[in-house]
Amino acid sequence: MGVPTLGCACPVCTSADPHDRRLRPSVLLRWSASTDPAVRAIVFDTGPDFREQALRIGLTRVDAVFYTHGHADHILGMDDLRPLSFPAFRAAGPIPLYAAPDTIATLEKVFEYTFSPQATYINRARVQLVPVAAQNPVCGVDVLRIPVMHGEMEISGFRFGRAAYLTDVSAIPDSSVALLEGVEVLVLSALRHMPHPSHATVEQALDWARRIGARQTWLTHIAHDLGHEQTNRTLPENVRLAYDGLSVPVTL
């Protein structure tokens, strides 16, 4: 829901700490190769706050988008890719949107005016839906799909080099834990302390973090139950709550 949450006057929603203002989660991966100075960019999820997030960091290029799943807080900013998909910013053709089949179906339904074969809206986003594979090369970087559970639904986590992004997780299969071997930076969802049918608690996330063994774990997709500083004081040294604008170096 984001924090502050609409209609709520709890201590976190009314906190003066800027770390307690949380837009819907999204990740931007940026890099450049030694043979090509151009900065490449991959976005993971375009939630309802994507436009504000992109403006904040001056985003002018998107080489691909990877979707974890088709819920509103992860897809509803897709239309804001429109200006970045126009030829003035991108001469390489449509921006590929990688997603699992059920997420593709949701995107096609929600954004019918963009994806329908009968679409006539001249300024629709220049984007192309691509079925996500186990391994997805983008501009020299392999993005690996990590299957995880979100309640009874299988969704997509992603690994890129020695970093991984797993949001909206309620269970991680053993086969997916094996795909995370050697990860140094882990971004992992932890909604709150109280159990939830389709999201991890902080305690569950800490168990997975210990099992995966990343050098640093950042907790994301945080509800207004968790105050930033108060929660951080209870966490292991190598685990912290993520916050809007956080920038972390990773090895690709």
N, C-alpha and C positions, 0 to 999 in steps of 0.2 A: 504493500500500500504506500510505501514511502514514509519518511518521517520528517516533519510532523505528520501524523495521520489525521485525516479530516475528522473534525468533531471531537478530538481528544484533547484533554488538558492535563495529561499525566506528566510527571516530572521530566521524562525524556522529550516528549513533544513540546514542552515549554522551556526546555533547556537553552541556556545562552551559549553553550559550547557548540561551535560550528561543526564539530565532528558528529554531533547528534542531528544534523540536517542531512538526510540521506535520500538521494534520488534513486530511482529503480536501477538495479545493477546491470552493468555492461562493462566489457573489457575492450580496450584498444591495444593491439600489438603493433608496434612500429619498429622498423629496422632498415638498414641499408647495407648493401653488399660492397666488398672492397672493389669489385669490378664494375659497380654501378652506383654512383653517388645518390641516385634518386631514393627518397624515403618511401618505403612501402608501408601499407597499412591494412590490417585485418581487424574487423569489428566482430565481437561476439555478442549477439543480441542487440536489437534496436528497440528498446522499450519506449514508453510514452515520453520519457525525458531525454531521448536521444538528441534532439535538436539543441537543447540547453547544454548538454554535455559536449557536443561537437563545437558549439560556439565558444565554450569556455577554454578549450585547448586549441582553437584555431584550425580545426580539421578541414583540409581542402582536398583530400584524396582518400578514396577507399578502394582497395584492390579486390576485396571479397568480404562477404559477411557470412558467419556461421551461426546457425540458430540452434539453441539447446532444445527448445520445444515451442509449441504454438500457443502458450497462454498469453493473455493480454499484456502483462507486464514485461514481456520479452519480445513482442513483435510490433506493437502499435506505432512505433516510430519509423517503420519501414518507408513510409511515404516521404519522410524528410531526407531520404537519399536522393530525391529528384534532382536538386541542383548539382550535386556532386557526380551524378551520372550523365549530365549533359556534356556534349563534346568540348565545351570550353574548359572543363576540368578533366575530362577523360576521353581520350581518342581511341582507346583500346576496345571499344564495344561495350556491351552491357556489363554491369557489375554482377558477378556470379553470387547467388545466394544459396549456400549449401544447407540442406535440411533433410531430415528423415521424411519418408513418405507421408506420415500423418500430419507433420508440420507443413509440408508443401500443400497438402489439401486445405489446411486451415488458412494459409496465406492466400491461396487462390480464391477462397470464399470471401475472406475479409476484404481483400483488395481486388475484387472482381474487375473493377474498372481499369486495373493495371494488367491483369493476367488473362482475362477472357480473350479468346480468339476474335470476338466481336468488339473488343474495346476500341473506342474511337477518340478517347481523350488525348489530345495532341501533346499535352505536357506531362503525360504519365512518366513514371520513373523508368529509366533505361536499365532494367535489371532482368536477370535470367535465373530461374529456379534450377538448381542442380542437385540431384540426389546425393546425399553425403555418403562417402565410402569409408572403409576402415582407415584408409590413408589418402590424404587429399593434398597434392602439391600446389602451392600458391607462391609464385615468384621466388622459387628456390627454397621455400620452407615447407616441410611436411607437417600437416595438421592431422593428428590421429584422433579418430573418434573413440571415446571411452564410454561404453554403455553403462548407465546407472539407472536406478529406479526412483521415480517420483510418485509415491503412493503405489498404485497398481500399474502405472504407465512407465514404459521404458523411454528414457530421454537420452540426450547426447551430452556427455562431457567432452572436453577436448584437451589434448596434450600437444604442445609445440616445443620441441627441444627438451630442455630440462625444467619446463614449467607446465602446469596443468590448471584448468579451470573447470570446476565441478559445482554447479549451482542447482538449487531445488532438489537436493538429494535426500532420499529417505533410506536408501540401501545401496551398497556398492558390492556387486558380485565379486567373488574371489578371482574370477578370470579378468575382471577389470582392474583389481588391485595389482595383478601381475603386470598389466600394461603401464603401470605408474612407477615401476622400479627405476630408481635413479633420478626421480624428480627432485629438484632442489627448492623450487618455489611452488607452493600449492595454494590455490584460491578455492575455498571450500565453503559451502553454505552452512549456516547455523542460525536458525530462525529465532530461538528463544530457549529458555530452560524447560518450560512446560512441554510435554509430548504433543506431537502433531501428527495426524495420519499420513501426511505426504511430505513432511520436511524434517530435517535433522534437528535435534536439540544440540546445545553447546556440548553436552557430555558425549553424545554420539560422535560429533565432529572431532572432538579431542581424541577419542578412541581411534578413529580412522587416521587422524594426523599422526599418531604414534605408530600405527601399523605401516603407513606409507613411508614415514621417516624423512620427510622433506626438511631441509635446513630451516626454512621459514614457511609458516602457514598463515594465511590471511583469511579471516572469516568474513563472509559476505551474506547478502540476502537477509539482513538483520531486521527484525521487527522492533517496534517501539518499547518492547519489554526490556531491552538491553541498553543501558547507558554506556557511553563509550569509555570514559575513564574508570568508572566503577567496575565495569566488566573486565577491562584490561588488567586491573590489579589482581584479579583472580586467576589469570591465565598463565600457563608456562611461558618462559622467556621467549621462546621461538614461535609463539602463537599470539596474534593480535587481531583485533577487529579492524577490518579494512575501513576506509573512509573515502568520501568523494574527492577526487583529484589525486589520490595516491598513485605514485609512479615508482615502479620497481624494476631494476635491471634483471634481465633473464638471459640465459645462454641458449642459443638456438642451434 
